[in-house]
Structures are given as structure tokens and as C-alpha cells.
Amino acid sequence: MDFGHMYEQFYGKVKPALESKLEEFSMLGYGTVTEKELWDYLTKKKWKKPKEDVHVYEIVADILSVQPGQFMNYATVEAFKFSGFSFEDDQERLELLK
């Protein structure tokens, strides 16, 4: 987990909400999403600018409001960031078009 994030202190309290969201993802066909991946999405994307006086119920509401499409868009962008893929390389573009 990202121990540098301000909301990390709430992780133990909101773990049931994370598990519930992962069960929902699984029922919708996104069963490979892990708790760490979901938490990373929340801390890096949804809670990029954390509130100082946040309440647990607000964090739970944020977790439960995550849509699979939102998460998958984030995961796709992250995968491209770390894959080394570039549209500037002609060979890679040709390989993609095969």
C-alpha cells in the first residue's frame, strides 16, 4: 500500500468497503482486480488532493462509487506508462497494426 498517503490511517476501517467493491467488480467480470490495485487507484487518482478533515463515511462513499470503467481507464493508462510503448517508434506502430 502507499503508506505516504494521508488516508492510509483509515485503511483498516474501510477494508470491508474495499472487499465489497472487489466482490462487485468480480460479479461484473473484473475478478482480477486486487485490493492493492484498487487502493492505488483511489490514492493516486480519486484522492490525489486529500481533504484535511475527511470523515470515514466520505472515504467509504468514494470507494463504493468507483465504477469499473473508471478503474479500467486508470489501469490502462498506468499500463502504457510502464510498458515503454511509444507511438513514435515506427516498428511498434507497424506491430500494433498487424
C-alpha positions as CSV (number, residue, x, y, z in Angstrom):
1,M,0.0,0.0,0.0
2,D,1.0,3.6,-0.4
3,F,2.0,4.4,3.2
4,G,2.7,8.1,2.3
5,H,-1.0,8.9,1.6
6,M,-2.9,10.9,4.2
7,Y,-5.9,8.5,4.1
8,E,-3.7,5.5,4.9
9,Q,-4.8,5.8,8.6
10,F,-8.3,4.8,7.5
11,Y,-7.3,1.7,5.6
12,G,-8.2,-0.8,8.4
13,K,-11.6,0.8,8.9
14,V,-12.5,0.9,5.2
15,K,-11.2,-2.5,4.3
16,P,-14.7,-4.1,4.3
17,A,-15.8,-1.4,1.7
18,L,-12.8,-2.3,-0.5
19,E,-13.7,-6.0,-0.2
20,S,-17.3,-5.3,-1.1
21,K,-16.2,-3.2,-4.2
22,L,-13.9,-6.0,-5.3
23,E,-16.8,-8.5,-5.0
24,E,-18.9,-6.3,-7.1
25,F,-16.1,-6.0,-9.7
26,S,-15.8,-9.8,-9.7
27,M,-19.5,-10.2,-10.3
28,L,-19.2,-7.8,-13.3
29,G,-16.3,-9.8,-14.8
30,Y,-13.4,-7.8,-13.4
31,G,-12.3,-10.5,-10.9
32,T,-8.6,-10.0,-11.5
33,V,-8.5,-6.5,-9.8
34,T,-6.6,-6.7,-6.5
35,E,-7.2,-4.8,-3.3
36,K,-3.8,-3.1,-3.8
37,E,-4.7,-2.0,-7.3
38,L,-8.0,-0.5,-6.2
39,W,-6.3,1.3,-3.3
40,D,-3.6,2.6,-5.6
41,Y,-6.3,3.9,-7.9
42,L,-8.1,5.7,-5.1
43,T,-4.9,7.2,-3.6
44,K,-3.3,8.2,-6.9
45,K,-6.4,9.3,-8.9
46,K,-9.5,9.8,-6.8
47,W,-7.8,11.2,-3.7
48,K,-5.0,13.0,-5.5
49,K,-5.8,16.1,-3.4
50,P,-6.9,14.7,0.0
51,K,-9.1,16.7,2.3
52,E,-7.7,17.6,5.8
53,D,-10.9,17.0,7.7
54,V,-12.2,13.9,5.9
55,H,-14.6,11.6,7.6
56,V,-14.6,7.8,7.3
57,Y,-18.1,7.8,5.6
58,E,-16.8,10.0,2.8
59,I,-13.9,7.6,2.1
60,V,-16.4,4.7,2.1
61,A,-18.7,6.6,-0.2
62,D,-15.8,7.2,-2.6
63,I,-14.8,3.5,-2.6
64,L,-18.3,2.3,-3.2
65,S,-18.8,4.9,-6.0
66,V,-15.9,3.6,-8.1
67,Q,-17.2,2.3,-11.5
68,P,-15.3,-0.5,-13.3
69,G,-14.8,1.8,-16.3
70,Q,-13.2,4.5,-14.3
71,F,-10.8,2.0,-12.7
72,M,-10.0,0.3,-16.1
73,N,-9.3,3.6,-17.8
74,Y,-6.8,4.3,-15.0
75,A,-5.3,0.8,-15.2
76,T,-4.9,1.1,-18.9
77,V,-3.1,4.4,-18.7
78,E,-0.8,3.1,-16.0
79,A,0.0,0.0,-18.0
80,F,1.0,2.2,-21.0
81,K,3.2,4.4,-18.8
82,F,5.2,1.4,-17.6
83,S,5.3,-0.7,-20.8
84,G,7.7,1.5,-22.7
85,F,5.2,1.7,-25.6
86,S,5.5,4.7,-27.8
87,F,3.7,5.8,-30.9
88,E,6.9,7.5,-32.1
89,D,8.5,4.2,-32.9
90,D,7.6,3.1,-36.4
91,Q,8.3,-0.6,-35.7
92,E,5.9,-0.6,-32.7
93,R,3.2,1.1,-34.7
94,L,3.5,-1.5,-37.5
95,E,3.4,-4.3,-35.0
96,L,0.3,-2.9,-33.5
97,L,-1.4,-2.7,-36.9
98,K,-0.8,-6.4,-37.7
